[in-house]
Amino acid sequence: MQEVFAKNSAFGALSKYANPALIPFENCIWERSVVKFMPKILVDTNVILRYLLYDVESQQKEVDELIASGVATIPEVFPEIVYVLGKSYGVSRQQISEALLTVLDEIDVAHKAVMIHASKLYGETNLDFVDCALIAYHKIEGVEVFTFDKDLNKLLKREEK
């Protein structure tokens, strides 16, 4: 297992692919850390959707066994899950939030606390999931977020309190 030094940032889940020599830590506000998130099996959006929706009988047993065996995903799949559940299936924001929290209970993910906070925010606000994730990275990991979005700025300030 190769350990890669990476920023403690929103891109941590993908940092295992980075060349550590190219990451400029000396001018970085984040502390240097070792990425320990090295799952054996990563699942994609489709596997998680099958798990949540139970809509493809021929795949269900395999999906259930895979999830039970202990798999992981990356934070980047969550906006896609939100989009598909909302647009294709007409699932409410609150139900999507609850579904994401269920996934986070059963599937490992880098920046888990951030994804939990973002999932809760999604159910409580009208912001898209990416904006909720930005707020969560700001609140949980202290990452500064710069945006021209007035609603997002308002919530960022609220989260500082």
Backbone hydrogen bonds in HBPLUS format (Angstrom, degrees):
<---DONOR---> <-ACCEPTOR-->    atom                        ^
c    i                          cat <-CA-CA->   ^        H-A-AA   ^      H-
h    n   atom  resd res      DA  || num        DHA   H-A  angle D-A-AA Bond
n    s   type  num  typ     dist DA aas  dist angle  dist       angle   num
A0035-VAL N   A0004-VAL O   3.30 MM  31  5.91 170.3  2.31 151.6 154.6     1
A0006-ALA N   A0033-SER O   3.28 MM  27  6.11 164.9  2.30 164.7 169.2     2
A0012-GLY N   A0009-SER O   3.10 MM   3  5.42 161.2  2.13 120.3 119.8     3
A0014-LEU N   A0011-PHE O   3.07 MM   3  5.64 140.7  2.23 114.8 124.9     4
A0015-SER N   A0012-GLY O   3.18 MM   3  4.98 151.7  2.27  97.8 106.3     5
A0017-TYR N   A0014-LEU O   3.14 MM   3  6.05 169.2  2.15 125.0 128.4     6
A0018-ALA N   A0015-SER O   2.88 MM   3  5.03 157.8  1.93 109.2 116.8     7
A0022-LEU N   A0019-ASN O   2.84 MM   3  5.55 158.4  1.89 126.0 132.7     8
A0023-ILE N   A0020-PRO O   3.26 MM   3  5.39 161.1  2.30 105.7 111.3     9
A0025-PHE N   A0023-ILE O   3.06 MM   2  5.97 118.0  2.46 115.1  99.0    10
A0028-CYS N   A0025-PHE O   2.97 MM   3  4.95 168.3  1.98 117.1 118.2    11
A0038-MET N   A0036-LYS O   3.03 MM   2  5.86 114.0  2.48 113.3  96.9    12
A0072-ALA N   A0041-ILE O   3.04 MM  31  6.33 157.0  2.10 158.6 165.3    13
A0043-VAL N   A0072-ALA O   2.74 MM  29  6.15 154.2  1.80 161.7 169.7    14
A0048-ILE N   A0044-ASP O   3.29 MM   4  6.63 165.2  2.31 153.7 157.6    15
A0049-LEU N   A0045-THR O   2.83 MM   4  6.08 157.7  1.88 156.0 163.1    16
A0050-ARG N   A0046-ASN O   2.95 MM   4  6.14 159.1  2.00 146.3 151.5    17
A0051-TYR N   A0047-VAL O   3.00 MM   4  6.23 154.6  2.06 146.5 153.6    18
A0052-LEU N   A0048-ILE O   2.92 MM   4  6.18 155.1  1.98 149.6 155.9    19
A0053-LEU N   A0049-LEU O   2.78 MM   4  5.78 167.4  1.79 157.4 161.2    20
A0054-TYR N   A0050-ARG O   2.90 MM   4  5.30 148.9  1.99 134.8 142.1    21
A0059-GLN N   A0056-VAL O   2.92 MM   3  5.63 152.8  1.99 122.8 130.8    22
A0060-GLN N   A0057-GLU O   3.27 MM   3  5.18 145.0  2.40  99.0 108.7    23
A0063-VAL N   A0059-GLN O   2.96 MM   4  6.14 161.6  2.00 158.3 164.3    24
A0064-ASP N   A0060-GLN O   2.84 MM   4  6.00 170.1  1.85 157.7 160.2    25
A0065-GLU N   A0061-LYS O   2.99 MM   4  6.16 164.5  2.01 151.0 155.1    26
A0066-LEU N   A0062-GLU O   2.90 MM   4  6.01 156.4  1.96 145.7 152.9    27
A0067-ILE N   A0063-VAL O   2.93 MM   4  6.12 169.5  1.94 159.7 161.2    28
A0068-ALA N   A0064-ASP O   2.98 MM   4  6.10 160.6  2.01 146.0 152.1    29
A0069-SER N   A0065-GLU O   2.98 MM   4  6.13 133.3  2.21 139.6 151.2    30
A0069-SER N   A0066-LEU O   3.14 MM   3  5.16 131.8  2.38  95.4 108.4    31
A0070-GLY N   A0067-ILE O   3.15 MM   3  5.55 158.4  2.20 109.9 116.5    32
A0108-ASP N   A0071-VAL O   3.15 MM  37  6.41 159.9  2.20 152.8 147.4    33
A0073-THR N   A0108-ASP O   2.88 MM  35  6.38 143.9  2.01 155.3 164.5    34
A0077-VAL N   A0074-ILE O   3.13 MM   3  6.06 174.5  2.13 129.9 131.5    35
A0078-PHE N   A0075-PRO O   3.11 MM   3  5.75 154.1  2.18 118.9 125.5    36
A0081-ILE N   A0077-VAL O   3.00 MM   4  6.33 153.4  2.07 153.8 162.1    37
A0082-VAL N   A0078-PHE O   2.97 MM   4  6.21 166.2  1.99 157.0 160.1    38
A0083-TYR N   A0079-PRO O   2.92 MM   4  6.11 158.6  1.97 143.7 149.6    39
A0084-VAL N   A0080-GLU O   2.98 MM   4  6.17 172.3  1.98 154.3 155.6    40
A0085-LEU N   A0081-ILE O   2.93 MM   4  6.06 171.4  1.93 156.9 159.8    41
A0086-GLY N   A0082-VAL O   2.95 MM   4  5.97 162.1  1.99 149.2 154.6    42
A0087-LYS N   A0083-TYR O   2.79 MM   4  5.72 166.1  1.81 156.1 160.1    43
A0088-SER N   A0084-VAL O   2.94 MM   4  5.13 139.3  2.11 124.9 137.7    44
A0091-VAL N   A0085-LEU O   3.00 MM   6  5.53 171.0  2.00 144.8 141.9    45
A0090-GLY N   A0086-GLY O   3.19 MM   4  4.74 128.4  2.47 107.0 116.0    46
A0096-ILE N   A0092-SER O   2.86 MM   4  6.13 154.4  1.92 151.8 159.9    47
A0097-SER N   A0093-ARG O   2.86 MM   4  6.09 161.3  1.89 151.6 156.6    48
A0098-GLU N   A0094-GLN O   2.99 MM   4  6.27 161.3  2.03 149.0 153.5    49
A0099-ALA N   A0095-GLN O   2.88 MM   4  6.09 152.4  1.96 144.6 152.6    50
A0100-LEU N   A0096-ILE O   2.86 MM   4  6.13 160.2  1.90 157.1 161.8    51
A0101-LEU N   A0097-SER O   3.03 MM   4  6.29 156.9  2.09 148.5 154.9    52
A0102-THR N   A0098-GLU O   3.00 MM   4  6.25 145.8  2.12 141.8 151.0    53
A0103-VAL N   A0099-ALA O   2.96 MM   4  6.30 159.3  2.00 150.6 155.7    54
A0104-LEU N   A0100-LEU O   2.87 MM   4  6.15 159.0  1.91 150.4 156.3    55
A0105-ASP N   A0101-LEU O   3.06 MM   4  6.27 127.4  2.35 134.6 147.2    56
A0105-ASP N   A0102-THR O   3.10 MM   3  5.13 136.5  2.30  97.0 109.3    57
A0106-GLU N   A0103-VAL O   2.98 MM   3  5.26 136.4  2.17 103.8 116.0    58
A0107-ILE N   A0103-VAL O   2.76 MM   4  5.69 139.7  1.92 162.7 173.5    59
A0114-VAL N   A0111-HIS O   3.04 MM   3  5.32 121.1  2.40 104.0 118.7    60
A0115-MET N   A0111-HIS O   3.03 MM   4  6.40 159.1  2.07 155.3 161.6    61
A0116-ILE N   A0112-LYS O   2.89 MM   4  6.14 152.0  1.97 153.4 161.5    62
A0117-HIS N   A0113-ALA O   3.05 MM   4  6.21 165.3  2.07 144.5 148.4    63
A0118-ALA N   A0114-VAL O   2.85 MM   4  6.06 163.8  1.88 153.6 158.7    64
A0119-SER N   A0115-MET O   2.92 MM   4  5.98 153.1  2.00 139.6 146.8    65
A0120-LYS N   A0116-ILE O   3.03 MM   4  6.31 156.9  2.09 150.6 156.2    66
A0121-LEU N   A0117-HIS O   2.92 MM   4  6.17 166.2  1.94 154.3 158.2    67
A0122-TYR N   A0118-ALA O   2.93 MM   4  6.09 153.2  2.00 146.2 153.4    68
A0123-GLY N   A0120-LYS O   3.13 MM   3  5.38 124.2  2.45 101.8 114.8    69
A0124-GLU N   A0121-LEU O   2.94 MM   3  5.00 137.9  2.12 100.1 112.9    70
A0125-THR N   A0121-LEU O   2.95 MM   4  5.97 127.3  2.23 157.5 169.0    71
A0132-CYS N   A0128-ASP O   3.12 MM   4  6.47 155.7  2.18 149.7 157.2    72
A0133-ALA N   A0129-PHE O   2.83 MM   4  6.13 149.9  1.92 149.7 158.3    73
A0134-LEU N   A0130-VAL O   2.92 MM   4  6.24 152.8  2.00 147.9 155.2    74
A0135-ILE N   A0131-ASP O   3.02 MM   4  6.30 161.7  2.05 151.0 155.0    75
A0136-ALA N   A0132-CYS O   2.94 MM   4  6.16 155.3  2.00 143.7 151.1    76
A0137-TYR N   A0133-ALA O   2.81 MM   4  6.07 159.8  1.85 155.7 160.1    77
A0138-HIS N   A0134-LEU O   3.03 MM   4  6.23 153.8  2.10 144.7 152.1    78
A0139-LYS N   A0135-ILE O   2.86 MM   4  6.14 163.1  1.89 154.0 158.2    79
A0140-ILE N   A0136-ALA O   2.77 MM   4  5.70 169.5  1.78 155.9 159.1    80
A0141-GLU N   A0137-TYR O   2.97 MM   4  5.19 142.9  2.11 122.5 134.2    81
A0143-VAL N   A0137-TYR O   3.36 MM   6  5.84 168.5  2.37 127.8 125.0    82
A0142-GLY N   A0138-HIS O   3.06 MM   4  4.65 125.2  2.38 113.4 121.1    83
A0153-ASN N   A0149-ASP O   2.92 MM   4  6.15 160.4  1.95 153.1 159.0    84
A0154-LYS N   A0150-LYS O   2.96 MM   4  6.16 155.1  2.02 147.6 154.1    85
A0155-LEU N   A0151-ASP O   3.08 MM   4  6.38 159.3  2.12 148.9 153.5    86
A0156-LEU N   A0152-LEU O   2.86 MM   4  6.08 152.1  1.93 150.9 159.6    87
A0157-LYS N   A0153-ASN O   3.03 MM   4  6.24 158.6  2.07 148.4 153.0    88
A0158-ARG N   A0154-LYS O   3.04 MM   4  6.30 152.0  2.12 141.7 149.9    89
A0159-GLU N   A0155-LEU O   2.91 MM   4  6.09 151.9  1.99 147.3 153.9    90
A0160-GLU N   A0157-LYS O   3.17 MM   3  5.25 142.7  2.31  98.3 108.9    91
A0161-LYS N   A0158-ARG O   3.26 MM   3  5.74 155.1  2.33 109.3 115.9    92
